[in-house]
Amino acid sequence: MPERVVVTGATGHIGNALLRELQKQNYEVVAFVLEGEDTKCIEDLGCQIVYGNVQDRKSLKEAFRGATMVFHLAGIIEIGSTNKKKLWQVNVEGTKNVWRACKEEKVKRLIYTSSVHAIPEKPKGQEIAETTTFSKDLVKGSYAKTKAEATAFLLSKAKEDVEIVIVHPSGVIGPYEYTISNLGQLIIDCANKKIGAYLEGGYNFVDVRDVAKGTMLAAQKGKTGECYILAGHQISVKDLMHKIEEITKVPAPKFKIARWFAYITGVFSECYSKIVKEKPLFTSYAVYTLGTNSNFSNKKAEEKLGYTIRPMEETLKDTIEWFQRQGRINK
């Protein structure tokens, strides 16, 4: 009988790519999906779909019954100023519920998708590697604080009944994105010539397919109580837009926005986006993040797991083609 595994947050960007990776390896896959969520993006992947909520331990226990592994990806990804109470309930309390349900249903292994945002910052020029010190007081931004708190909780439980392995992806881009993220929106708007300027700064971006494979490797080879950074390429916003220009032939913006101005307009951009119910292209926290050190090291994941990353050009080409097929980028 194939090994039964459960993926929470299965309709998300990483979740969708992970389902595809798991199917290739002949697992019996259960997709744990929030009640009322659109499942069209995973219905053709041949996995069992179970509805529930990470805030409802009963639904978690029913879904986890008979599973040997749980991949916990469900959470709210937010770089703005969303409802902090809701963010905490889902990202922290929801993670605690997942662990409790795993323990009660005797799940052998829990693989948690944290974030590089949970890792304390270091000054520019220094390499950022894995750490065992996580605290909401050491990071900035509501999302980062919830991921740090959830990671700290799981590490404190790693020596108990359930084996726990944690992965930290950087900024995720790539195909199979159905619910558009801020990064996805940036690529779409740039390719559709809707951006007239660029921000100084940059970040570390990784292909969602590499994250999915890295997560699988962590499940198979990772040691309990260990964390693994799944990062990609460090690139400036300017260079990212020029790479998009090379693929689409749409001229990249030449005008640079001052950081102080971007901070101010980020606040108004977020407010306007809430009114029109659209994803803001950037927020004040996004502007802050683009100015931080994103020199995340893959060394541990490469040496211990066999983790690899593809060229940024391949990721962008495939991402743009994906959005074109979805009708979001003009051909």
C-alpha positions in Angstrom: 0.0 0.0 0.0 1.3 3.5 -0.8 2.3 5.7 2.1 -0.5 8.1 3.1 0.6 11.7 3.5 -1.4 14.9 4.2 -0.7 18.4 2.9 -2.4 21.3 4.6 -2.7 24.5 2.6 -2.8 22.3 -0.5 -4.3 24.9 -2.9 -1.6 27.5 -2.1 1.4 28.1 -4.4 3.9 25.8 -2.7 1.1 23.3 -1.8 0.1 22.9 -5.5 3.7 22.3 -6.5 4.2 19.9 -3.6 1.1 17.8 -4.5 2.6 17.4 -8.0 5.9 16.3 -6.6 4.3 13.8 -4.2 2.2 12.3 -6.9 5.3 11.6 -8.9 6.6 9.5 -6.1 3.5 7.5 -5.7 2.3 8.6 -2.3 -1.4 8.4 -1.3 -1.9 12.1 -1.0 -4.6 13.8 1.0 -5.1 17.6 0.3 -6.4 19.3 3.4 -8.3 22.4 2.2 -10.1 25.2 4.0 -13.9 24.9 3.9 -15.4 26.8 1.0 -12.0 27.2 -0.8 -11.9 26.8 -4.6 -10.2 23.4 -5.4 -10.2 23.6 -9.2 -6.4 24.1 -9.2 -5.9 20.6 -7.7 -8.8 18.6 -8.9 -6.9 17.1 -11.8 -4.0 16.0 -9.6 -5.6 12.8 -8.5 -5.4 13.4 -4.7 -8.1 13.0 -2.1 -9.6 16.3 -1.0 -10.6 16.8 2.6 -12.2 20.0 3.9 -11.4 21.4 7.3 -9.7 24.2 9.2 -6.4 24.3 11.2 -8.4 26.1 13.9 -10.6 23.0 14.2 -8.6 20.1 15.8 -11.4 17.6 15.1 -11.2 18.1 11.3 -7.4 17.8 11.5 -7.5 14.5 13.4 -10.0 13.0 10.9 -7.7 14.1 8.0 -4.5 12.8 9.7 -5.9 9.4 10.6 -3.7 6.7 9.1 -1.1 9.1 7.7 2.6 8.6 8.3 3.6 12.2 7.3 2.0 15.6 7.4 3.3 18.6 5.4 2.0 21.7 7.1 1.8 24.6 4.7 -1.5 26.2 5.6 -1.2 29.8 6.8 -1.8 33.4 6.0 1.0 35.0 4.0 0.8 38.8 4.6 3.3 41.6 4.0 0.7 44.3 4.9 -1.1 45.2 8.0 -3.9 42.6 8.0 -6.0 41.5 11.0 -3.2 40.6 13.5 -5.5 38.5 15.6 -6.5 36.4 12.6 -2.9 36.1 11.5 -1.9 34.8 15.0 -4.9 32.4 15.2 -4.1 30.7 11.9 -0.3 30.8 11.8 0.5 30.1 15.5 -2.5 28.5 17.1 -3.2 26.6 13.9 0.3 25.2 13.9 -0.1 24.1 17.5 -3.3 22.3 16.6 -1.6 20.5 13.7 1.1 19.3 16.0 -1.4 18.1 18.6 -3.5 16.3 16.0 -0.3 14.6 14.7 0.6 13.5 18.2 -2.9 12.2 18.9 -3.1 10.3 15.6 0.4 8.9 15.9 1.7 10.6 12.7 5.4 9.7 12.5 6.7 12.9 10.8 5.7 16.5 10.5 7.3 18.8 7.9 6.6 22.5 8.6 7.0 25.2 6.0 8.2 28.2 7.9 9.9 31.2 6.2 13.2 33.0 6.0 11.2 35.9 7.6 11.3 33.9 10.8 15.1 34.0 11.0 16.6 37.0 12.8 18.2 39.6 10.5 21.9 40.1 10.0 23.7 43.2 8.7 24.3 43.4 5.0 27.4 41.6 3.8 27.0 38.7 6.3 25.7 35.3 5.3 22.4 34.2 6.9 22.4 30.5 7.8 20.1 28.3 9.8 19.5 29.0 13.5 17.8 27.4 16.5 16.9 30.7 18.1 13.4 31.9 17.1 11.4 34.6 18.8 8.8 37.2 17.7 10.9 39.8 19.5 13.8 39.2 17.1 12.0 39.9 13.8 9.9 42.7 12.3 6.4 42.5 10.8 3.3 40.6 12.0 3.8 37.8 9.5 7.5 37.2 10.5 6.5 37.3 14.2 3.9 34.5 13.7 6.2 32.3 11.7 9.0 32.8 14.3 6.6 31.9 17.1 5.3 28.8 15.4 8.8 27.6 14.5 10.0 28.1 18.1 7.0 26.1 19.4 7.6 23.2 17.0 11.3 23.0 17.8 10.5 22.8 21.5 8.4 19.7 20.7 10.9 18.0 18.4 12.1 15.5 21.0 8.6 14.3 21.7 6.6 11.6 19.9 6.4 13.3 16.4 9.5 13.9 14.3 9.7 17.5 13.2 11.6 18.9 10.3 11.4 22.6 9.3 12.1 24.3 6.0 12.5 28.0 5.3 11.8 29.1 1.7 12.8 32.6 0.6 10.6 34.7 -1.8 8.7 32.1 -3.9 8.0 32.6 -7.6 7.2 30.2 -10.4 4.3 28.5 -12.2 1.2 27.0 -10.6 0.3 30.3 -9.0 -3.5 30.6 -9.0 -4.1 33.1 -6.2 -1.8 35.9 -7.2 0.9 36.9 -4.6 2.6 40.3 -4.4 5.6 38.9 -6.3 3.3 37.4 -9.0 1.6 40.7 -9.4 4.9 42.4 -9.8 5.8 40.1 -12.7 2.4 40.4 -14.3 2.4 44.2 -14.1 6.0 44.5 -15.4 5.3 42.2 -18.3 2.1 44.2 -19.1 4.0 47.5 -19.0 1.9 48.8 -16.0 4.9 49.8 -13.9 6.6 53.1 -14.6 9.4 53.0 -12.0 11.4 50.5 -9.9 12.4 50.4 -6.2 16.0 50.4 -5.1 16.8 47.1 -3.3 16.3 43.4 -4.0 15.6 40.1 -2.4 16.3 36.3 -2.6 13.8 34.6 -5.0 13.4 30.8 -5.4 11.4 28.7 -7.8 8.3 27.1 -6.3 9.3 23.7 -8.0 12.7 23.8 -6.3 11.0 24.5 -2.9 8.6 21.5 -3.5 11.5 19.2 -4.2 13.5 20.6 -1.3 10.5 20.0 1.0 10.3 16.4 -0.2 14.0 15.9 0.4 13.6 17.4 3.9 10.8 14.9 4.5 13.0 12.0 3.3 16.4 12.9 4.6 16.0 15.7 7.1 16.8 15.1 10.8 14.2 15.8 13.5 14.7 19.1 15.2 16.6 20.5 12.2 15.9 23.5 10.0 16.8 23.9 6.3 16.9 27.1 4.3 15.4 26.7 0.8 16.6 29.9 -0.9 17.3 30.7 -4.5 19.0 33.7 -6.2 19.7 37.1 -4.7 18.7 39.7 -7.3 17.9 43.4 -7.3 14.5 44.7 -8.4 16.1 46.5 -11.3 17.9 43.4 -12.6 14.7 41.3 -12.1 12.8 43.7 -14.3 15.5 43.7 -16.9 15.3 39.9 -17.1 11.6 40.1 -17.6 12.3 42.6 -20.4 14.7 40.1 -22.1 11.9 37.5 -22.1 8.9 39.6 -23.0 10.6 42.4 -25.0 8.6 44.9 -22.9 10.9 47.7 -21.9 11.7 47.8 -18.2 11.1 51.0 -16.2 14.1 53.3 -16.0 12.9 55.7 -13.3 14.0 54.8 -9.7 11.7 55.7 -6.8 13.3 57.1 -3.6 12.9 54.8 -0.6 11.4 57.5 1.6 8.8 58.2 -1.0 8.1 54.5 -1.4 7.5 54.1 2.3 4.9 56.9 2.2 3.1 55.7 -0.9 3.2 52.1 0.4 0.7 53.1 3.1 -1.7 54.7 0.6 -1.2 51.8 -1.8 -2.3 49.4 0.8 -5.3 51.4 1.8 -6.4 51.9 -1.8 -6.0 48.2 -2.5 -8.3 47.3 0.4 -10.9 49.6 -1.1 -10.8 48.1 -4.6 -10.1 44.6 -3.2 -6.9 44.1 -5.1 -3.5 42.8 -4.1 -1.2 45.9 -3.4 1.9 45.9 -5.6 4.0 47.0 -2.6 3.5 47.9 1.1 5.6 49.8 3.6 6.8 46.4 4.9 7.6 45.2 1.4 9.7 48.3 0.9 11.5 47.6 4.2 12.1 44.0 3.2 13.7 44.9 -0.1 16.3 47.0 1.7 17.3 44.2 4.1 20.0 41.6 3.9 18.7 38.6 1.9 22.0 36.7 1.6 20.5 33.3 2.7 22.7 30.3 2.5 21.7 27.0 0.9 24.8 25.2 2.0 23.1 23.0 4.7 20.2 22.0 2.4 22.7 21.2 -0.5 25.0 19.1 1.6 22.5 17.3 3.8 19.5 17.0 1.5 20.9 17.2 -2.1 18.9 20.4 -2.7 19.5 22.2 -6.0 18.1 25.3 -7.7 17.5 26.2 -11.3 18.6 29.4 -13.1 16.5 32.5 -12.5 16.1 32.9 -16.2 14.3 29.5 -16.5 12.1 30.4 -13.5 11.0 33.7 -15.0 10.4 32.3 -18.5 8.2 29.5 -17.1 6.4 31.9 -14.8 5.6 34.3 -17.6 4.4 31.5 -19.9 2.2 30.2 -17.0 0.6 33.7 -16.5 0.2 34.0 -20.3 -1.7 30.7 -20.4 -3.9 32.0 -17.5 -4.6 35.1 -19.5 -2.9 37.4 -17.0 0.0 38.5 -19.3 -0.5 39.7 -22.9 1.3 37.4 -25.4 
